[in-house]
Amino acid sequence: MSRRPSERTAGEMPIDRTPAARLVGVRRLEQVEAPVPDPGPGEVLIRVLAMGLCGSDAHWFREGGIGDATIPQGGVIPGHEFCGVIESGPRQGERVAIDPAIPCLECEECARGKLNLCLRMRFAGHGSTDGALRRHLVWPERCLVSLPDSVPDDEGALLEPLGIALHATDLGDVGVSDATGVIGCGPIGLLVISALFAQGVKTILAAELLDHRLAVARELGAERWSDDSGLDVVFDCAGTDESLHTALEALAPGGRVVMVGVPDGDRTSFVASLARRKEASLLTCRRMLPEDLERAAALAGAGEVDLGALITHRFPMSSAHSAFETLVARTGIKVVVLPGHS
């Protein structure tokens, strides 16, 4: 993949329309041309280089939303895992990873440093905020992190989910000697495994129903799941009642379960007596903090994680519908859309 895409030539006409794909209903993506607003105060124009599809995107495509958040009237341009190149301002030509969350910076949660819990947050591909499944967009400069030269464009789209994995491991308060487990070895689960190994954790067990995903987890160094594990921390990246039950069964007394996966139907249940007898701590993961994206870029730039090993499918913008169908079919691991390719 190209590491240094060409910049717009001096004197070229300003961009006011851009190719995009809009989600207008369940399994309905329409190829459109979207307006590109001029950058406002604190914003820059971004040319999108690569966009990764996430498990939450699968919910939007397959179910029309997540929980009480649904596709708005007129649809929404999806996509929140992306990297691009700045095309305006003094940083023009710089490749960047983008934080898809725009907190208000004024509410009580923001004042406490819990920017990921901002109740007035705007988020790419959610509600009235269009996401990155388009060629150009404007975004706040404060949400951009420089992309290391060693990270190719397609892998740059994986820095946001790596940031989530880092936030999840922070929530789990994992020590290097803790016995840990990861249930669900899709992209997030594999990135949690990668993050744990990068932090020096020695024992990581992995559980996954799909053989090709379990094979990648084992290639990364994870061991096969054991029913009598006695684990200190378990990361539930599958988001099902069954996976949560498996996590609680494997947990040592006083252990912690970090719930990372998004459940179908927006509900989760578990056997209360099982959790109570172990005095288990259940923690939920909400996206990431801005500094987690910086940490992700540093890890990837230093070669501490192998992001390329997770990418199994790449699609041009014109094949966005096929990209989403591949995502929900779960035949691969990470699906990436390249908006500049035809």
matplotlib code that plots the C-alpha trace (Angstrom):
import matplotlib.pyplot as plt

x = [0.0, 1.2, 2.6, 2.8, -0.2, 0.1, -1.2, -3.7, -1.9, -1.7, -4.5, -6.8, -10.5, -11.9, -13.7, -17.4, -18.8, -17.3, -18.1, -19.7, -21.9, -24.9, -26.7, -30.4, -31.9, -31.3, -28.7, -29.3, -26.2, -26.6, -23.7, -24.1, -22.1, -22.1, -21.4, -18.1, -18.3, -15.5, -13.3, -14.6, -12.5, -10.2, -11.1, -9.2, -10.1, -9.3, -8.9, -9.8, -7.2, -8.7, -11.7, -12.1, -15.4, -16.3, -18.6, -20.8, -21.0, -22.4, -25.2, -26.0, -26.0, -27.8, -30.2, -30.5, -29.0, -27.6, -29.8, -31.8, -29.6, -31.1, -30.5, -31.8, -34.3, -32.3, -29.6, -26.1, -22.6, -21.1, -17.5, -15.5, -12.3, -10.2, -7.0, -6.4, -4.2, -4.7, -5.5, -5.8, -3.9, -0.3, -0.3, -1.3, 0.1, 0.4, -1.0, -3.1, -5.2, -8.5, -10.3, -14.0, -15.3, -15.8, -16.5, -18.0, -15.2, -17.7, -19.8, -19.0, -17.7, -15.3, -14.1, -13.3, -11.2, -13.8, -14.1, -15.3, -18.4, -19.4, -23.2, -23.0, -20.5, -20.6, -19.4, -18.5, -21.2, -23.7, -26.8, -26.5, -22.7, -21.7, -18.7, -15.8, -17.2, -16.5, -13.6, -13.4, -14.6, -13.8, -12.8, -11.5, -7.7, -7.5, -8.8, -5.9, -2.8, 0.2, 0.5, 4.0, 5.8, 6.1, 2.4, 0.7, -2.5, -4.7, -3.2, -3.7, -7.5, -6.9, -5.4, -8.9, -9.8, -6.3, -7.0, -10.2, -8.3, -5.8, -8.6, -10.2, -6.9, -6.6, -10.1, -9.1, -6.1, -4.0, -0.7, 2.0, 1.6, -2.2, -3.7, -6.0, -8.6, -10.1, -13.5, -14.3, -11.3, -12.7, -10.7, -11.2, -10.5, -7.3, -6.2, -6.8, -4.5, -1.9, -2.2, -1.8, 1.3, 2.7, 2.2, 4.2, 1.3, 2.6, -0.6, -3.4, -6.1, -8.4, -11.8, -13.5, -16.1, -14.6, -11.5, -9.9, -10.1, -8.8, -5.9, -4.8, -5.2, -2.8, -0.4, -0.3, 0.7, -2.5, -3.2, -6.3, -9.1, -9.4, -12.6, -11.0, -8.9, -9.0, -8.4, -7.7, -9.2, -11.4, -12.3, -15.6, -15.3, -18.1, -21.0, -23.3, -24.9, -23.0, -19.7, -20.3, -21.3, -18.1, -16.1, -17.7, -17.2, -13.5, -12.9, -11.0, -12.7, -12.3, -11.6, -12.7, -14.7, -14.4, -17.4, -16.1, -18.5, -21.8, -24.8, -27.5, -30.8, -29.0, -29.5, -27.2, -28.0, -26.0, -26.3, -26.2, -25.2, -22.2, -21.0, -21.9, -20.1, -16.9, -17.5, -16.8, -16.3, -18.1, -16.8, -18.1, -15.9, -17.0, -14.8, -11.5, -9.8, -8.0, -4.6, -5.3, -5.1, -1.7, -0.6, -1.9, 0.0, 3.2, 2.8, 2.1, 5.0, 7.4, 6.2, 4.9, 1.6, 1.1, -2.0, -1.5, -2.0, -5.7, -6.6, -8.2, -10.3, -9.9, -12.7, -13.0, -15.7, -17.8, -18.0, -19.0, -22.1, -20.0, -17.6, -20.5, -21.9, -18.4, -18.3, -21.6, -20.7, -17.6, -15.7, -12.5, -11.2, -10.8, -12.5, -11.1, -12.6, -10.2, -12.3, -9.7, -9.6, -11.9]
y = [0.0, 3.5, 5.3, 8.8, 9.5, 12.5, 15.8, 18.1, 20.4, 24.1, 26.0, 23.1, 24.0, 23.6, 20.3, 20.7, 17.2, 13.9, 10.2, 8.5, 5.5, 6.2, 3.7, 4.3, 1.1, -2.4, -3.8, -0.8, 1.2, 3.9, 5.3, 9.1, 12.3, 14.1, 17.8, 18.7, 21.7, 24.2, 23.7, 25.8, 27.1, 24.3, 22.0, 20.7, 19.0, 15.3, 13.0, 9.5, 6.9, 3.8, 2.9, -0.3, -1.9, -2.7, -5.1, -2.1, -1.4, -4.9, -4.1, -0.9, -2.8, -5.9, -4.4, -0.8, 0.5, -0.3, -0.2, 3.1, 4.5, 3.9, 5.1, 8.7, 9.8, 10.3, 7.8, 8.3, 7.8, 5.0, 4.6, 5.5, 3.6, 5.6, 7.4, 10.1, 12.9, 16.5, 18.7, 22.1, 24.3, 24.3, 20.5, 19.8, 16.5, 14.9, 11.4, 11.1, 8.6, 10.1, 9.9, 9.5, 10.9, 14.7, 15.4, 18.7, 19.6, 21.5, 19.0, 17.5, 14.3, 16.1, 18.3, 15.0, 13.8, 11.1, 12.4, 9.0, 9.4, 12.8, 12.8, 15.5, 13.7, 13.6, 10.4, 9.6, 7.5, 8.0, 10.1, 13.3, 13.0, 11.4, 9.1, 8.2, 6.1, 8.9, 10.4, 13.7, 15.2, 17.9, 17.0, 18.9, 19.1, 18.3, 14.8, 13.9, 11.9, 11.8, 8.4, 6.9, 6.4, 2.7, 2.2, 1.7, 3.4, 0.3, -0.5, 3.1, 2.4, -0.1, 2.3, 3.3, -0.3, -0.8, 2.2, 0.6, -2.6, -0.5, 1.1, -2.3, -3.6, -0.5, -1.2, -4.8, -3.5, -6.4, -7.2, -9.0, -12.1, -12.2, -15.2, -13.6, -14.8, -13.4, -14.7, -13.8, -13.5, -11.1, -7.9, -6.4, -9.7, -10.2, -6.6, -7.1, -10.2, -8.1, -5.3, -7.7, -9.2, -5.8, -4.9, -8.0, -10.3, -13.9, -16.1, -15.4, -18.0, -17.6, -18.9, -18.6, -20.6, -19.9, -21.9, -19.4, -16.7, -19.0, -19.9, -16.2, -15.9, -18.9, -17.4, -14.3, -16.5, -17.1, -20.6, -22.7, -22.1, -24.4, -25.0, -24.9, -21.8, -19.9, -16.6, -13.3, -11.2, -12.2, -9.9, -10.8, -9.6, -11.7, -9.9, -12.9, -14.4, -17.6, -15.9, -14.0, -17.2, -18.8, -15.9, -16.1, -19.9, -19.5, -16.6, -17.0, -15.7, -12.0, -11.8, -9.2, -9.5, -6.6, -6.6, -5.3, -6.9, -5.3, -7.7, -8.3, -6.8, -4.5, -6.8, -9.0, -11.6, -13.9, -16.3, -14.0, -16.8, -17.7, -14.1, -13.5, -16.5, -15.3, -11.7, -11.0, -7.5, -6.7, -3.8, -2.3, -0.7, 2.6, 3.4, 5.0, 8.1, 10.5, 9.4, 5.8, 6.7, 8.2, 5.1, 2.9, 4.9, 4.6, 0.8, 0.3, 2.6, 0.6, -2.7, -3.9, -5.1, -6.7, -4.9, -6.2, -9.8, -8.9, -7.5, -10.2, -8.1, -4.8, -3.2, 0.0, 2.5, 1.2, -2.2, -0.9, -3.1, -6.2, -5.1, -4.9, -8.3, -9.8, -8.2, -9.7, -13.1, -13.3, -15.2, -13.2, -11.0, -7.3, -5.7, -2.4, 0.0, 2.2, 5.2, 6.4, 3.1, 2.0]
z = [0.0, -0.7, 2.3, 0.8, -1.4, -3.8, -2.6, -4.4, -6.8, -6.0, -7.6, -8.0, -7.6, -4.0, -3.4, -2.8, -3.7, -2.9, -3.8, -0.8, 0.2, 2.4, 4.6, 4.1, 5.5, 6.5, 4.0, 1.8, 0.8, -1.9, -3.9, -3.8, -4.1, -0.7, -0.1, 1.5, 3.8, 3.9, 7.0, 9.9, 12.9, 14.1, 11.2, 8.2, 5.0, 5.0, 2.0, 3.3, 2.5, 4.2, 6.3, 8.4, 9.0, 12.6, 14.5, 15.3, 11.5, 11.1, 13.6, 11.7, 8.3, 9.5, 12.0, 11.2, 14.4, 17.8, 20.8, 20.8, 18.0, 14.6, 11.0, 10.8, 8.2, 5.0, 6.1, 7.3, 5.8, 8.0, 9.0, 12.1, 11.7, 9.2, 8.3, 5.7, 4.5, 5.4, 2.4, 4.0, 6.4, 7.5, 8.0, 4.4, 3.1, 6.5, 6.9, 10.0, 12.0, 13.1, 16.4, 15.3, 18.6, 19.0, 22.7, 23.6, 26.1, 28.2, 30.1, 33.6, 32.1, 29.8, 32.7, 34.7, 31.8, 30.8, 27.3, 26.0, 28.3, 27.0, 26.6, 23.9, 21.8, 18.1, 16.5, 12.9, 11.3, 14.1, 14.2, 12.2, 11.9, 8.7, 8.8, 6.6, 3.8, 1.4, -0.4, 1.6, 4.8, 7.3, 10.8, 13.9, 13.8, 17.5, 16.7, 14.4, 15.3, 12.9, 11.2, 11.5, 8.1, 8.9, 9.0, 5.6, 4.7, 5.1, 8.5, 9.6, 9.6, 12.4, 14.9, 16.2, 17.1, 18.5, 20.7, 22.0, 22.7, 24.8, 26.6, 27.4, 28.8, 31.0, 32.3, 33.1, 35.1, 33.8, 35.4, 33.5, 35.7, 35.4, 33.6, 31.0, 28.5, 25.4, 24.1, 20.5, 18.2, 15.6, 15.0, 18.4, 20.2, 18.2, 18.9, 22.6, 22.4, 20.6, 23.1, 26.1, 24.6, 23.8, 27.5, 28.6, 29.6, 29.5, 29.7, 27.3, 26.5, 23.4, 22.7, 19.2, 17.3, 13.9, 13.2, 10.9, 13.6, 16.3, 14.1, 13.9, 17.7, 18.1, 15.5, 17.7, 20.7, 22.5, 23.9, 23.4, 25.9, 29.0, 30.8, 34.2, 33.5, 36.8, 35.0, 36.6, 33.8, 30.9, 27.9, 26.4, 22.8, 21.5, 23.3, 23.7, 26.8, 26.1, 25.9, 29.2, 30.9, 29.6, 30.9, 34.4, 34.6, 33.7, 36.1, 39.4, 42.5, 42.7, 39.0, 36.4, 33.2, 30.7, 28.3, 25.0, 22.4, 21.5, 22.1, 19.5, 20.7, 23.2, 26.2, 28.2, 30.9, 33.1, 36.0, 39.0, 41.5, 39.4, 39.4, 43.0, 44.4, 42.8, 43.6, 40.0, 38.7, 35.5, 33.5, 30.3, 27.7, 26.0, 23.0, 23.9, 25.3, 22.9, 24.3, 23.4, 19.7, 20.3, 22.1, 19.3, 16.7, 18.8, 19.2, 15.5, 14.4, 16.6, 15.1, 18.5, 16.8, 13.4, 12.1, 8.5, 9.7, 10.5, 7.1, 4.9, 2.5, 0.7, -1.4, -3.4, -2.7, -5.6, -3.9, -0.5, -0.4, -1.0, 1.8, 4.3, 3.2, 3.7, 7.1, 8.3, 6.7, 9.0, 6.4, 7.0, 9.8, 9.0, 6.0, 4.7, 2.2, 0.1, -1.0, -3.5, -5.4, -8.2]

ax = plt.figure().add_subplot(projection="3d")
ax.plot(x, y, z, "-o")
ax.set_aspect("equal")
plt.show()
